[in-house]
């Protein structure tokens, strides 16, 4: 017994040392030295590459890059220690932003002070340019050559509005960058010493054409509030217009603008998401920017929005491909709409659609029959909104949508819907408190998941539907005992982690509280499962892989689990949560050996 105890202590010490070393050297990508092994094909490919800073400045794609474009390659950039911190940004956000806007993959080797850029010629060129611009801001003004303006929009901002559009600590610029996937900074500005004698300053916006236009209009809207008429007295044409892409404007009165904007801009956002057209209000002028089809939809939706002020709206929707009609029992209309339209507005915001009842008078509702609800927007958004409405109606009128329904699977590879029937106790467990379990599975699988009565509707492309059904199956198996998932080697949506035995209860938490916290923060689905050999490990499931510095996805979930393991092995958390988390032992917390982030009606 003494010998065994010494062995366990020695093993714990070795594990603690190895894990601490692994975290300190997180830039190393040799998966053989880690206790967690990602089964994602992309991660395995990434881990197989060695971070050799001495490689050639550029090279063509290797045989391992099979399926990559012909001009796919790798370049490296030597940087200083200060530049490395600037490129990385807080929590790695700047590096992630450069990668997202350029489309390239970036890896920063902080010990060797080397930035590795992988991608096509175009992606590497853009990523290199963005990186140099970011580093240049650290030491002085940034200037661009003509050849650097290929993917750039230059917007003149009046001097008195510069601070306003920048925001406190640059927050407004950063939030706009995140919204439109662009990179922005002022040109020719030397740190805090702005040239106050200039009438305007030039804001450089890098990214896709749509992203740059959306960000430009948002900056114009902000500046116009400080300097009225600066952009609207003489509206300039979009220099990137073509036969299919252009900008149109519409002038609103003050009361019309307030209605079209909505509370905190909610109405503008829903029209924009439903139509796919950029919609922005600059002063009293509405800008519609996008393709001919997108602008046509946006203007129609705006017209119907104002028609609702005058009474029932009559729309010829049968010939439209962007509309889904839903019959709603007359006595359920108020329930679907909600007080002051709150329930319907919530669905619109969540699904990115526009909804209204057609040809009905709000004041004279009631009696029998049904009314037609029109849902406008993209296919996926319309289907999600339709299923939410069906779920609401089924609560008030059981069987209205499910009577005579049969289980079925769409055999097509494109967008479709599968249906299956669950028992009362299973549907309660799969729903979770406040619907949290349903939302978790929907987010992790990247598939629409909705319960209409006891019926499960799974909508998406075939890969998404298959993934969602598997996640739901594994969830329900947790109610009946231990879950066995024999092999995940062929999956691109799973990361498996082997947790030290003495850390399992700490990682799962009391009744799975820690796993649920990680799931909620990262948009993943976690549970303990046996492999084909009967060994238990933690599975992290999710469609989003999550990069090294991403705030969501499997990668972030893995990092959070590693933190808990390190916390337990080092003894830092023993006194803080040991009582509530240790009693479950290897069963993963209290409550009868809870093993995952399941439901609980």
C-alpha positions in Angstrom: 0.0 0.0 0.0 2.8 2.4 0.8 4.5 1.5 -2.5 1.3 2.1 -4.4 0.7 5.4 -2.7 4.2 6.6 -3.5 3.7 5.5 -7.1 0.5 7.5 -7.4 2.2 10.6 -5.9 5.1 10.2 -8.3 2.7 9.9 -11.2 0.8 13.0 -10.2 4.0 15.0 -9.9 5.2 13.8 -13.3 1.8 14.6 -14.9 1.8 18.1 -13.3 5.3 18.8 -14.5 4.5 17.6 -18.0 1.3 19.5 -18.3 2.8 22.7 -17.0 5.6 22.4 -19.5 3.1 21.7 -22.3 1.1 24.9 -21.5 4.2 27.0 -21.2 5.3 25.8 -24.6 1.8 26.0 -26.2 3.2 27.1 -29.5 4.7 23.6 -30.0 2.5 21.6 -32.2 3.8 18.1 -31.7 0.7 16.2 -30.6 2.7 13.3 -29.4 3.8 15.3 -26.3 0.3 16.2 -25.3 -2.2 14.3 -23.2 -5.1 15.6 -25.3 -5.3 14.4 -28.9 -7.4 16.3 -31.4 -9.1 14.0 -33.9 -9.8 16.8 -36.3 -8.2 16.3 -39.6 -7.2 19.9 -39.8 -5.6 19.8 -36.3 -3.7 16.6 -37.1 -2.4 18.3 -40.2 -1.4 21.4 -38.2 0.2 19.4 -35.5 2.3 17.4 -37.9 4.1 20.5 -39.1 7.2 21.6 -37.2 7.8 25.2 -36.3 11.1 25.6 -38.0 12.0 29.3 -38.1 14.9 28.6 -40.5 12.7 27.6 -43.4 12.9 29.4 -46.7 10.9 32.6 -47.0 8.4 31.1 -49.4 7.7 27.6 -50.7 5.1 25.9 -52.7 2.5 23.5 -51.2 3.9 20.2 -50.1 2.3 16.8 -50.7 0.7 17.1 -47.3 -1.3 20.1 -48.6 -3.2 17.8 -51.0 -6.4 19.5 -52.1 -4.9 23.0 -51.6 -4.8 25.5 -54.4 -1.8 25.3 -56.7 -0.4 28.6 -55.4 -0.7 27.5 -51.7 2.5 28.1 -49.8 4.2 29.3 -46.7 6.1 32.5 -46.0 7.9 33.6 -42.8 8.5 37.1 -41.4 11.2 37.9 -38.8 9.8 40.3 -36.2 10.9 42.0 -33.0 9.7 41.1 -29.5 7.6 44.3 -29.4 6.2 43.6 -32.8 5.2 40.1 -31.7 3.1 41.5 -28.9 1.5 44.0 -31.2 0.7 41.3 -33.8 -0.7 39.0 -31.2 -2.9 41.5 -29.5 -4.9 41.0 -26.4 -5.8 37.4 -26.2 -4.5 36.8 -29.7 -7.4 38.9 -31.2 -5.2 40.9 -33.6 -3.6 37.8 -35.1 -7.0 36.1 -35.4 -8.4 39.2 -37.1 -5.5 39.4 -39.6 -6.1 35.7 -40.4 -9.8 36.1 -40.8 -9.7 39.2 -43.1 -6.9 37.9 -45.3 -8.0 34.3 -45.4 -4.5 33.1 -44.5 -3.4 30.9 -41.6 -1.0 32.7 -39.2 1.2 31.1 -36.6 3.4 33.2 -34.3 6.5 31.5 -32.8 7.2 33.9 -29.9 10.5 32.2 -28.8 12.0 32.5 -32.3 10.2 35.8 -33.1 8.9 34.4 -36.4 5.5 34.9 -38.0 4.5 32.1 -40.3 1.9 32.8 -43.0 0.2 30.0 -44.9 -2.3 30.4 -47.8 -2.6 31.3 -51.5 -0.4 34.0 -53.1 -3.2 36.5 -52.6 -3.9 35.5 -49.0 -0.2 35.6 -48.0 0.2 39.0 -49.7 -2.8 40.5 -47.9 -1.7 39.0 -44.5 1.8 40.3 -44.9 0.5 43.7 -45.7 -1.9 43.8 -42.8 0.8 42.6 -40.4 3.3 45.3 -41.6 0.6 48.0 -41.2 -0.2 46.8 -37.7 3.5 46.8 -36.7 4.0 50.2 -38.3 1.4 51.8 -36.0 3.6 51.0 -33.0 6.4 53.3 -34.1 4.8 56.1 -36.1 2.4 57.1 -38.9 1.3 54.6 -41.5 1.4 55.3 -45.2 0.2 53.3 -48.1 1.6 52.9 -51.6 -0.8 52.7 -54.6 -0.1 49.0 -54.9 -1.3 48.4 -51.3 -4.8 49.8 -52.1 -6.1 46.8 -54.0 -8.4 45.7 -51.2 -8.6 49.1 -49.5 -11.2 51.8 -49.2 -10.0 55.3 -48.1 -12.7 57.3 -46.3 -12.2 61.0 -45.3 -13.4 61.6 -41.7 -13.9 65.2 -40.6 -11.4 66.2 -37.9 -14.0 67.0 -35.3 -15.6 63.5 -35.7 -12.3 61.5 -35.6 -12.5 60.9 -31.8 -16.2 60.0 -32.0 -15.8 57.4 -34.7 -12.7 56.0 -33.0 -14.5 55.6 -29.6 -13.0 55.3 -26.2 -9.8 53.2 -26.4 -10.6 52.6 -30.1 -13.7 50.5 -29.1 -16.0 51.8 -31.9 -13.5 51.0 -34.6 -12.8 47.6 -33.1 -16.5 46.7 -32.9 -17.0 47.8 -36.5 -14.1 45.6 -37.5 -15.6 42.6 -35.8 -19.0 43.3 -37.3 -17.8 43.5 -40.9 -14.6 41.4 -40.8 -12.3 44.3 -41.8 -9.2 46.0 -40.5 -9.2 49.8 -40.0 -6.7 52.5 -39.0 -6.0 56.1 -39.7 -3.3 57.0 -42.2 -0.5 59.5 -41.5 -1.3 59.8 -37.8 1.6 59.9 -35.3 0.3 58.2 -32.2 -1.6 60.7 -30.0 -0.2 63.7 -31.8 -2.9 64.3 -34.4 -2.5 67.2 -36.8 -5.4 69.3 -35.6 -4.9 71.7 -38.5 -6.1 69.3 -41.0 -9.8 69.4 -42.0 -10.1 65.6 -42.2 -8.1 62.5 -41.7 -8.0 59.4 -43.9 -9.4 56.1 -42.6 -8.1 53.0 -44.3 -10.5 50.1 -44.4 -9.1 46.7 -45.6 -11.2 43.6 -46.4 -13.8 42.3 -48.9 -15.8 44.7 -51.0 -19.0 44.0 -48.9 -17.1 44.3 -45.6 -15.5 47.6 -46.6 -18.7 49.1 -47.8 -20.6 48.1 -44.7 -17.9 49.5 -42.5 -17.6 52.7 -44.5 -21.3 53.3 -44.2 -21.2 52.7 -40.5 -18.4 55.2 -40.1 -20.2 57.7 -42.3 -23.3 57.3 -40.1 -21.3 58.0 -36.9 -19.5 61.0 -38.4 -22.7 62.5 -39.8 -24.2 62.8 -36.3 -21.2 65.0 -35.3 -21.0 66.9 -38.6 -24.5 66.9 -40.3 -24.4 67.1 -44.1 -20.8 66.1 -44.4 -21.6 63.0 -46.4 -25.2 63.6 -47.4 -25.1 67.2 -48.9 -23.3 65.7 -51.9 -23.5 61.9 -52.0 -20.5 60.4 -53.7 -20.8 57.3 -55.9 -19.4 54.0 -54.8 -16.1 53.6 -56.9 -16.6 49.9 -57.0 -20.0 49.8 -58.6 -20.7 47.5 -61.5 -23.7 46.1 -63.4 -24.8 44.0 -60.4 -23.4 45.8 -57.4 -24.4 49.4 -56.6 -25.7 51.8 -53.9 -29.2 53.4 -53.9 -30.5 56.0 -51.5 -33.9 57.0 -50.0 -34.6 60.1 -48.0 -36.7 59.7 -44.8 -38.6 62.1 -42.7 -37.7 62.3 -39.0 -40.6 60.1 -37.8 -40.1 57.7 -40.6 -36.4 57.3 -39.8 -37.2 56.5 -36.2 -39.7 53.8 -37.2 -37.3 52.3 -39.8 -34.4 52.3 -37.3 -36.3 50.6 -34.5 -35.3 50.3 -30.9 -31.5 50.4 -30.7 -31.4 49.7 -34.5 -33.3 46.4 -34.3 -35.5 47.1 -37.3 -32.6 48.1 -39.5 -30.7 45.0 -38.6 -33.5 42.6 -39.2 -34.2 44.1 -42.7 -30.5 43.9 -43.4 -30.2 40.3 -42.4 -33.4 39.2 -44.1 -32.5 40.8 -47.4 -28.8 40.3 -47.4 -28.4 43.9 -48.4 -26.3 46.5 -46.5 -28.7 49.0 -45.0 -27.4 52.0 -43.2 -28.9 55.4 -42.2 -26.6 58.3 -42.7 -28.4 61.3 -41.3 -31.9 61.1 -42.8 -30.7 59.2 -45.8 -31.0 55.4 -46.1 -28.3 53.7 -48.1 -29.1 50.3 -49.8 -25.9 48.6 -51.0 -25.6 45.1 -52.6 -26.5 43.1 -55.6 -29.6 43.9 -57.7 -31.5 41.1 -56.1 -30.5 42.1 -52.5 -31.4 45.7 -53.1 -34.8 44.7 -54.6 -35.6 42.6 -51.5 -34.5 45.3 -49.1 -36.7 48.0 -50.8 -39.7 45.6 -50.8 -39.2 44.8 -47.1 -38.9 48.5 -46.3 -42.1 49.3 -48.2 -44.1 46.5 -46.5 -42.7 47.7 -43.1 -44.3 51.1 -43.6 -47.5 49.6 -45.1 -48.2 48.0 -41.7 -48.7 51.5 -40.2 -51.7 52.0 -42.5 -53.5 48.7 -41.9 -53.5 45.1 -43.1 -50.8 44.3 -45.7 -51.7 42.5 -48.9 -48.7 40.9 -50.6 -48.5 38.5 -53.6 -46.2 36.1 -52.0 -47.0 32.9 -54.0 -44.5 33.8 -56.7 -41.7 34.7 -54.3 -38.8 32.4 -53.5 -37.8 34.3 -50.3 -41.1 33.7 -48.4 -42.5 30.9 -46.3 -46.2 31.2 -45.4 -47.4 29.6 -42.1 -51.0 29.0 -41.2 -51.6 30.0 -37.5 -54.8 29.3 -35.7 -56.7 32.5 -35.0 -56.7 32.0 -31.3 -52.9 31.5 -31.3 -52.1 34.6 -33.2 -51.7 36.7 -30.0 -49.5 34.1 -28.4 -47.2 34.0 -31.4 -47.1 37.8 -31.7 -46.7 38.5 -28.0 -47.3 41.7 -26.0 -46.3 44.7 -28.1 -45.0 42.2 -30.7 -42.2 41.1 -28.4 -42.4 37.4 -29.1 -42.3 37.9 -32.9 -39.5 40.4 -32.7 -37.4 38.0 -30.7 -37.8 35.3 -33.4 -36.9 37.9 -36.1 -33.8 38.9 -34.3 -32.7 35.3 -33.6 -33.3 34.0 -37.1 -32.6 37.1 -39.2 -36.0 37.3 -40.9 -38.9 39.7 -41.4 -42.4 38.4 -40.2 -45.9 39.8 -40.5 -49.5 38.5 -40.8 -50.9 39.1 -44.3 -54.4 40.6 -44.9 -55.5 40.6 -41.3 -56.8 43.3 -39.1 -55.1 43.3 -35.7 -58.1 44.8 -34.0 -60.6 42.2 -35.2 -58.9 39.0 -34.5 -60.5 36.0 -32.8 -63.0 33.2 -33.7 -62.1 30.1 -35.7 -60.0 29.5 -38.7 -56.4 30.5 -39.2 -54.3 33.4 -40.4 -51.3 33.4 -42.7 -48.0 34.5 -41.2 -45.4 35.4 -43.8 -41.7 34.8 -43.1 -39.2 36.6 -45.3 -35.5 36.0 -45.5 -32.8 33.3 -46.5 -33.7 29.6 -46.6 -32.1 28.7 -43.3 -33.4 31.7 -41.4 -37.0 31.1 -42.7 -36.9 27.4 -41.7 -35.6 28.2 -38.2 -38.3 30.8 -37.7 -41.0 28.6 -39.1 -40.1 25.8 -36.7 -40.1 28.2 -33.7 -43.6 29.4 -34.7 -44.8 25.8 -35.0 -43.4 25.0 -31.6 -45.3 28.0 -30.1 -48.5 27.0 -31.8 -48.2 23.3 -30.8 -48.0 24.4 -27.1 -51.4 26.1 -27.4 -53.0 23.8 -29.9 -51.5 20.3 -29.6 -51.6 18.3 -32.8 -52.2 21.3 -35.1 -48.9 20.7 -36.9 -48.0 17.2 -35.8 -51.2 15.2 -36.4 -50.5 12.5 -38.9 -46.8 13.3 -39.0 -44.4 10.4 -39.6 -40.7 10.0 -38.9 -38.5 10.5 -41.9 -35.0 11.3 -43.1 -34.3 13.5 -46.1 -32.0 11.5 -48.4 -30.7 14.6 -50.2 -27.3 16.1 -49.5 -28.6 19.6 -49.6 -30.7 21.6 -47.2 -33.5 19.4 -45.8 -35.4 18.3 -42.7 -35.4 15.1 -40.7 -38.2 14.2 -38.1 -38.3 11.8 -35.2 -40.6 11.2 -32.3 -39.4 11.1 -28.7 -41.1 10.0 -25.4 -42.2 12.6 -22.9 -39.2 12.0 -20.5 -36.7 12.1 -23.4 -38.1 15.4 -24.8 -37.9 17.0 -21.4 -34.3 15.9 -21.0 -33.3 16.9 -24.5 -34.9 20.3 -24.0 -33.1 21.2 -20.7 -33.9 24.0 -18.3 -35.0 27.0 -20.3 -34.2 25.2 -23.5 -30.5 25.3 -22.8 -29.8 21.7 -23.9 -31.5 22.1 -27.2 -29.6 25.3 -27.9 -26.4 23.6 -26.9 -26.9 20.8 -29.4 -28.0 23.2 -32.1 -25.0 25.4 -31.7 -22.5 22.5 -31.5 -23.9 20.7 -34.5 -24.4 23.9 -36.6 -27.8 22.5 -37.4 -31.3 23.8 -36.8 -32.9 21.8 -33.9 -36.4 22.4 -32.8 -39.0 20.4 -30.8 -42.7 20.7 -31.9 -44.6 18.8 -29.2 -42.8 15.5 -28.9 -41.5 15.7 -32.4 -37.9 16.6 -33.2 -37.2 18.6 -36.3 -33.6 18.6 -37.5 -32.9 21.0 -40.5 -29.7 21.6 -42.4 -27.5 20.0 -45.0 -27.0 16.2 -44.7 -23.7 16.4 -42.8 -25.2 18.8 -40.3 -28.3 16.7 -39.8 -26.3 13.5 -39.4 -24.1 15.2 -36.8 -27.1 16.6 -34.9 -28.8 13.2 -34.7 -25.6 11.6 -33.3 -25.3 14.3 -30.7 -28.9 13.9 -29.7 -28.5 10.1 -29.5 -25.4 10.3 -27.3 -27.2 12.9 -25.1 -30.2 10.6 -24.5 -27.9 7.6 -23.8 -26.5 9.5 -20.8 -29.9 9.1 -19.1 -29.6 5.3 -19.2 -26.0 4.9 -18.2 -22.5 5.0 -19.5 -22.0 6.1 -23.1 -19.7 4.2 -25.4 -18.3 5.9 -28.5 -15.9 3.3 -29.9 -13.8 5.4 -32.3 -13.7 9.0 -33.3 -10.6 8.9 -35.4 -12.5 9.6 -38.6 -14.4 12.5 -37.3 -13.6 16.2 -38.1 -15.9 17.5 -35.3 -14.4 15.8 -32.3 -11.5 16.3 -29.9 -10.8 13.6 -27.3 -8.9 14.2 -24.1 -7.6 11.6 -21.6 -8.2 13.1 -18.2 -6.1 11.9 -15.2 -8.3 9.7 -13.0 -8.0 11.9 -10.0 -9.0 15.0 -12.0 -12.2 13.7 -13.6 -14.6 14.8 -10.8 -12.9 18.2 -10.7 -13.2 18.7 -14.5 -16.9 17.6 -14.7 -18.0 19.5 -11.6 -20.9 18.8 -9.3 -23.6 17.4 -11.5 -21.7 18.5 -14.6 -21.6 22.2 -13.8 -18.1 22.7 -15.1 -18.8 20.9 -18.3 -21.9 22.9 -18.8 -20.0 26.2 -18.2 -17.4 25.3 -20.8 -20.2 24.2 -23.3 -21.9 27.5 -22.9 -18.8 29.6 -23.2 -17.5 27.7 -26.3 -20.5 26.5 -28.2 -19.6 22.8 -27.8 -21.0 19.5 -26.4 -18.9 17.7 -23.8 -19.3 14.3 -22.1 -17.3 11.4 -20.8 -17.5 8.2 -22.9 -15.8 4.8 -23.1 -13.8 3.8 -26.2 -13.7 0.4 -27.8 -11.2 -0.8 -25.1 -13.4 0.3 -22.2 -11.2 3.3 -21.4 -12.9 6.5 -20.4 -12.0 9.8 -22.0 -13.6 13.2 -22.4 -15.1 14.0 -25.9 -15.4 17.6 -27.0 -17.8 17.8 -29.9 -18.5 20.8 -32.2 -18.6 21.8 -35.8 -16.3 24.8 -35.0 -12.7 23.7 -34.5 -11.6 27.0 -33.0 -8.1 28.4 -33.6 -5.4 28.8 -31.0 -6.7 32.1 -29.8 -10.3 31.7 -30.7 -12.9 32.4 -28.0 -15.2 29.6 -29.0 -15.0 26.1 -30.6 -13.3 22.9 -29.6 -9.9 24.5 -29.3 -11.0 26.9 -26.6 -12.9 24.1 -24.8 -9.8 22.0 -24.7 -7.8 24.9 -23.3 -10.4 25.4 -20.5 -10.3 21.7 -19.6 -6.5 21.8 -19.5 -6.7 24.7 -17.1 -9.0 22.7 -14.8 -6.7 19.7 -15.0 -3.6 21.9 -14.2 -5.6 23.5 -11.4 -6.4 20.2 -9.8 -2.9 18.7 -10.2 -1.2 21.7 -8.7 -3.6 21.7 -5.7 -4.7 25.3 -6.3 -8.4 24.5 -6.2 -8.4 21.9 -3.5 -9.8 24.0 -0.7 -12.0 26.1 -2.9 -14.3 23.6 -4.4 -13.1 20.2 -3.1 -16.1 19.5 -1.0 -18.7 19.9 -3.7 -16.7 18.3 -6.4 -14.7 15.6 -4.9 -17.6 13.5 -3.5 -18.5 12.2 -7.0 -15.1 10.6 -7.2 -14.4 9.1 -10.6 -18.1 9.2 -11.3 -17.7 12.9 -12.3 -19.3 14.9 -9.4 -22.4 14.3 -7.3 -25.8 13.2 -8.4 -25.2 9.6 -9.3 -22.2 9.8 -11.5 -23.3 12.5 -13.9 -21.1 12.3 -17.0 -22.0 15.2 -19.3 -23.8 18.4 -19.9 -27.2 16.8 -20.3 -30.7 18.1 -19.9 -32.8 17.9 -16.8 -36.4 19.1 -17.5 
